[in-house]
Amino acid sequence: MSTQVFLNGSVYSPADPFATAMVVAQGNVEWVGQDAGARSILDPSMRCTDLSGNLLAPAFALAALSAEPDQVADLLDTLTQAGYISANVMLTDSTGRFEQSPATRVRYYLPASKLNTGQHPDPAVKGIYCLDSAEATAQALEFATSHRLNLVAVPADDSVAEEFLDKLAGMDSLARMRISPCLGGLQSLDMSLIERAKDLNVSLGFSSDFDQSHNSYSHALSAGASAVLGSDPLRPPFALGWELMNRAVNPEQDDTAVSARAAFQSMTRAVYRAQGENNPWCGQLVPGAPAHCALWKVTELMVQTPDSRISAWSTDPRARTPLLPVLADDVSRPELVALYNSGQKLDKGNKSMRGIL
């Protein structure tokens, strides 16, 4: 795998908010910075990509998506077209083929109610999910722990969420860490339960229509809880990509708005952290992180926050805040130009990339 050099664009990276270039080696980001620095190391053995002024940013990751086994291929095509490189797919059935995609990195979750705990799980299976606290049996939790499978609990209401948290609190802290537990499909959650989940290192997965019920997502972020956006373990997503992010940045109720930076992290790095990804940099374009990224044609870049005073300061060069696409009704949404899996551009001949390259 030859070294890949990206030049002449805008690279969204906390390592250098003014980056215009990125170097990828062995599938990982090796360096981000200015064009001049990248050009100084170029040699004939390297592949060079001109970004043509477009935005290179971490590709989206989807926390949870419900699917029948025979629906997976079409759903993955939809995700790819929205700029997703990773998805946690909650199968409604524990049997069937675990289809993989050339574009989207798929992690399958099986229903705990249909587990065969006497059988070793397929390598494509990365987790289990429970629809009721009764399904989170000691046997199911032990199975998840011994095979290092993630656990997603899908509570119907706050009382069920509390029951799940009670069971997780009864686990050894090391065992709990091994299953990286998450409450998924949330629209709202009581503030006391948000605090308790944070104390137990339980991630909170908010559904794509989170804004239809209270302001729990913004409260979770304010409390410092691990919150991901785009968790729909029981149904198709209401919105994806930039449209979902727009619902968080420009909600109907102004007091529930969050910054674009926070929403973007909830759809990238936070998803990997919630599933216990070994590489702590995954979901960012920083040295050492996998180069899972998307190239976007954008109209305008800026820092969007609910507080105009913060926005004004954040655009000052001294704030060193990386810029994201403007999300507004009168501004066109970013247009996907290309997807890169570990720095490798996905071939537009692949079914999952047709129509977007």
N, C-alpha and C positions, 0 to 999 in steps of 0.2 A: 504494500500500500504506500504509494508515493506521498510526499508532503504536498499539501494543498494550501495555496495562498489566495486569500480573498482580498480584493483591493477596490478602492473607489466607491465606497458606500457609507452607510451609517451602521455601526455594529452596536447593538444594545448589550452593554456589559457593565456591571458594577466595577470591574477592574479598571476600566478607563471610559468614563462617560462621553469622551470626545473621540472614541475610536472610529476609525474609517477602514481598518484592515484587520484581518485575523489569519493566523497560521494554524493549520491542523496537521498533526502527525499521528500515525497509528490510530486514527479514529477519534483522537482527543484534541481538544483545544490546547495548543502549546503557547500561544502568545496572542494578545490583542493590543492594538495601538494605532499609530498613524501610518499612512501610506509610505512615507519616506523610510520608516524603519523596516517595513515589510520588503520594500524594493531593494534595500541594502543587502538582504540575504538571498534574494532570488538567484537561482542557477538553473541550468537546463534540465536538471533532474526533477524539478518541481512543476506541479500543475498550477497555473495561474487563472483565477476567475475574476473577471471584471463585474462588479456589482452594479455598475451603471447608475450609481446614485441611489439605489434602493436600500431598504432597511433589512438587515440580517439580524434576526432575533431568535431566541429559543422557540422551538416549535411547541405548540400546545400539547398538554397531556390530559386525558379524560379520566376522572376519578372513578366513575361507575356508569355502565351502560347495560341495560337489560336486553337480552336477545335470545330468541329461539335458535338452536344450532344451525338451522338452514337459512337464517337471516343474516348471519355474521358477515358474509362476503359483501353484501350490498351496504350494510351499515359501515363497514370499514372504508368502503369507497367514499361514502358521505363524509366520514371523519377526515380522510385525507384531503378532500377538496376544501375542508374548513381549516386546514393547516395543522392537523394533529399528527404526531409521530408516535404516540403511545396511548393505549386505552386499556382499562380494566373492564373486561366483559363478563357480566353476571349471567351465566347460562341458566335458563329456566329448567333445564333437564341435565342430569348428571351423566347421561350417555351421549354418544355421538362423537363425531370427529372434531378435533381441535384445530380448526383451520387457521393458518398463518397468512399474513399479508406481506408483500414485498415493501410496502410503504409504512403501515402502522404496526408498531411493536405491540403485540397482543398478550395480555396476561389474563388467563381465565380464572373465574371464581365459580365454585359449585355450591348449590344449596345444601346447607348443613342437614336439612331434613332427609336428604337422599344420599347421604354419604355412605360409602362402604369403607368403614374404618379398618377392615381387615385387609385392605388392598393398598399398595403403595400408589400414590397419585401420579398421574401422567406429568412429565416435566413441564408441560405447558400450563398446568394448574398451579396458580400462585396463591390461592386463597379460598376461603369459604365465606358464605354469608348466612345470617340468621334473620328470619322475619319475625320471630317471637323470642322472648327471653327463654322460653321453655326449650327452644332448639339449641340454646347454648349449654348443652349438657356437659358434665365433667368429661365424658368420653370424647365429645366433639372438640372441646378445648384442648384436651391432651393430644388428640390427633393433630390439631393445628400446631401445637407447640412442638411436637416431636418431628414434624415435617417442615417446620418453619414456614407455615402458611399464614398469610394475613387473615384477619377476621374483620368482616364488616357486619355490624349489627344495624338493622333497619327498624327503628322504633316507630310505632304508629302514633305515639303521643309522648308527652313528658313523663308520664308514669311508667311507660314501658322503657323509655330511655334511662330512667332511674334504676329500674330492675337490671338492665344490662350493666350499668355502671357498678351496681352492687356486686354482680358476679365477677366483673373485671377487678374490682377492688380486693376480692378474696383470693386472687391469684398471686403467686410469687412475682415480685417485680421483674425478675429476669425473664420468667416465662411470659409475662405480659409484654415485655420489650420484644421478644422473639416473634410475637404474632402481630405487632404493630396495629393494635385495634383502632377501629374507626366507627363512629356513628354516621351512617350514610342516609341519603335521601331526605335530609332535614329541610324544612321550610322555616321552622321557628324552634327555639329552645329556651327554656327559662334560664335567667342569668346565673342562678345558683348552680344549675347543671353544667353550664358553660365553664364556670370556675372549677367545678369538681372534675370535669373531663380534662381540663388543663392540668390539674394537680396529678391526675393519673396518667398523663401523657397519652391521652386518647384524642385522636384527630376528629375534627368535625367536618363532615362532608355535606355541603349545602346544595340542594337541588337547583336545576336551572330555572325554576320559577320561585326561587327563594324570596324575591321581593314582593310576592303576593301575600306574605304573612309576617307582619311585624318587622323588626330590624335586628334580628338575632345575628345575622352575618356580620354586620358592622360592629355589633357589640362584641362578638367573638374576636374580631381583629383588634379592637380596642383593649380587650382583656389580655391580649398576648397569647391566645389559644392558637393551636395549629388548625387553620381553616382552609379547606379546599372548596373550589367552586366548580360545579358540573358533576354532581353525584346523583344519578338517576338509576338506582338499582332495580326499580320495578316497572319502568316505562321508558318510552323514547324521550330524548332530551327536548325540552321546550325551545332552547336556543343553544348555539354553539359559537366558539371562537370569539370574534370581535363583537358580535351581536350580544352574546352572553356578557362579555366584559362591559359593554355599554349599559346594560341593565344595572350594573353595580356602580358605574361612574355617574350615570345620569338617571337615577330612579325617579319615579313619580313623586315620592316624598323626599324633599331636599335633605332632611335631617338624617336620612339613611345612606347618603352618598359616601363612597370611599374613594381613595385616590386610585388613579389608573395603575400606578406602580403596585399597590397592594392587591388589586384585582388580578393583574397580570401574574403576579407571583403565586396567587391562589390557583392559577390555571397552568402553572409550569412547575417551578421548584417545589412548591408545597405539596403537590401531588406525589412526587417521588419520595419526599420525606415521610409522607403519611404511610406509604407502603413499605417503608424500611429499606429504601435503596442503600446499598453499601457505599456508593460514591456520594459524599456529602455535597458535591458541587453539581450534581446532575440537575438539569433544568435551568442552568445558567451558562453563559458563554464566558467562562473564566478558565485560566490554565488548569489542566487536570480534569476538566469536565468532558463527558462525551459530546461530540459535536452534532447534537440532534437539533437542527435549526431549520428555519423557514425564511425564505426571501420574499419580501413584500414590496409591492409598488404602492407608495403612500403619497397623499396629497400634502400633508403637513405634519410636522413633529412638534411636540411640546410636552410640558409637565402639567397634568390635570389633577387638581386636588379640590376637595370641597371648599377649602378656605382660600380665597383669592390672594390673601397676603402671603400664604405659603407658596402659591403658584408663582407669584412675582419673585420671591426670593429664590425659588428653585430654578428659575431660568437664568439666574445670575451665574456666570462661570465659576464663581467661588463656591457655589453649592455643590458642584460636581455631581449633578443628578442626571442620569441618562434619560433621553427623550423617547417617548412612545407616540404612536399615531394619534392624532386628534380624533376624538369620538364626539360627534355632534350631528344633529339632524341635517344640517346643511353642508356636511362634508362627506364625500364618498368614503365607503369603508375600504380598508387596505385590500389590494388584489394579490392573490398568491401567484408568485412567479416560479418558485421551485421549492422542493423539500430536500433536505439532506439528512441521511441516516449515517451517523458516525462520520460525517464529512463527505460522504459519497452521495452525489446527486442521483436521485431516483430516476431511472430510465422512463421516459414518457411512453415507452412501449408497454410498460406495465399497466394492467387494467386499472389499478388504483390511481394512476396518474393521468389517465386520458382525460382530455378536456380542460386541464388546468395548466399545462405547460405549453 
